[in-house]
Amino acid sequence: MDLVAPWVIDGAMNGEIFDKYVETQLAPTLSKGDVVIADNLSSHKSPRAAELSVWGNARKLPIENGAAC
C-alpha cells in the first residue's frame, strides 16, 4: 500500500481547499480499483467533492461514527 497525493497547506482545511486538492492532487493519481477513505470532516462532504466523476475510477469509502460504511 502506498501513500499517494500528500498535500501540505498553511492553515485549516475547508471545503474550497479540499475540492482543489481532490481535483488537482488526488483524482489524477487514482486508478480503477483504488479506494479512497474519507472521514466525517465537513469539507469531505462538500457538493463538489461528492461528485462521483471527481473520484475517477476509485471507490469512495466514507467513515461515519468511526466505522466504514
The 8 nearest C-alpha neighbors of each residue, nearest first, counted from 0:
[[1, 2, 3, 33, 34, 35, 32, 4],
 [2, 0, 3, 4, 5, 33, 28, 34],
 [1, 3, 0, 4, 5, 28, 25, 6],
 [2, 4, 5, 1, 28, 25, 24, 29],
 [3, 5, 25, 24, 6, 2, 28, 20],
 [6, 4, 3, 7, 2, 24, 25, 20],
 [5, 7, 4, 8, 20, 24, 25, 3],
 [8, 6, 9, 5, 10, 20, 12, 4],
 [9, 7, 10, 6, 11, 12, 16, 20],
 [8, 10, 7, 11, 12, 6, 16, 13],
 [11, 9, 8, 12, 7, 13, 16, 6],
 [10, 12, 13, 9, 8, 16, 14, 17],
 [11, 13, 16, 17, 10, 14, 42, 8],
 [12, 14, 42, 16, 15, 17, 11, 41],
 [13, 15, 42, 17, 16, 45, 18, 12],
 [14, 16, 18, 17, 13, 19, 42, 12],
 [15, 17, 19, 13, 18, 14, 20, 12],
 [16, 18, 20, 14, 19, 15, 13, 21],
 [17, 19, 21, 15, 20, 16, 48, 14],
 [18, 20, 16, 22, 17, 21, 23, 15],
 [21, 19, 17, 24, 23, 18, 22, 16],
 [22, 20, 25, 18, 19, 26, 24, 23],
 [21, 23, 19, 20, 26, 24, 18, 25],
 [24, 22, 20, 21, 19, 25, 26, 27],
 [25, 23, 20, 4, 21, 22, 26, 27],
 [24, 26, 21, 4, 28, 27, 20, 23],
 [25, 27, 29, 28, 54, 21, 22, 24],
 [28, 26, 25, 29, 24, 23, 22, 55],
 [29, 27, 26, 25, 30, 4, 24, 3],
 [30, 28, 26, 27, 57, 33, 55, 25],
 [29, 31, 33, 56, 32, 57, 28, 55],
 [30, 32, 56, 57, 33, 29, 55, 58],
 [31, 33, 57, 30, 34, 56, 58, 29],
 [34, 32, 57, 31, 30, 29, 58, 35],
 [33, 35, 58, 57, 59, 36, 32, 60],
 [36, 34, 59, 60, 58, 37, 33, 57],
 [35, 37, 60, 61, 59, 34, 38, 62],
 [38, 36, 61, 62, 60, 35, 43, 39],
 [37, 39, 62, 40, 61, 63, 36, 43],
 [38, 40, 63, 41, 62, 43, 37, 44],
 [41, 39, 43, 42, 38, 44, 37, 13],
 [40, 42, 44, 43, 39, 45, 14, 13],
 [41, 43, 14, 44, 13, 45, 40, 17],
 [44, 42, 41, 40, 45, 37, 48, 39],
 [43, 45, 42, 41, 49, 46, 48, 40],
 [44, 46, 48, 42, 47, 43, 14, 49],
 [47, 45, 49, 48, 44, 50, 14, 43],
 [48, 46, 49, 45, 50, 18, 53, 44],
 [49, 47, 45, 50, 46, 18, 53, 44],
 [48, 50, 46, 47, 51, 45, 44, 43],
 [51, 49, 48, 52, 47, 53, 46, 54],
 [50, 52, 53, 54, 49, 55, 48, 59],
 [53, 51, 54, 55, 50, 56, 49, 48],
 [54, 52, 51, 55, 50, 26, 22, 48],
 [55, 53, 52, 26, 51, 57, 56, 29],
 [56, 54, 52, 53, 57, 26, 29, 51],
 [57, 55, 31, 30, 54, 58, 29, 32],
 [58, 56, 33, 34, 31, 55, 32, 54],
 [57, 59, 34, 35, 33, 60, 56, 32],
 [60, 58, 35, 34, 36, 61, 57, 37],
 [59, 61, 36, 35, 58, 37, 62, 67],
 [62, 60, 37, 36, 68, 38, 67, 59],
 [63, 61, 67, 38, 66, 68, 37, 65],
 [62, 64, 65, 66, 39, 67, 61, 68],
 [65, 63, 66, 62, 39, 67, 38, 68],
 [64, 66, 63, 62, 67, 38, 39, 68],
 [67, 65, 62, 63, 64, 68, 61, 38],
 [66, 68, 62, 61, 63, 60, 65, 36],
 [67, 62, 61, 66, 63, 60, 64, 65]]
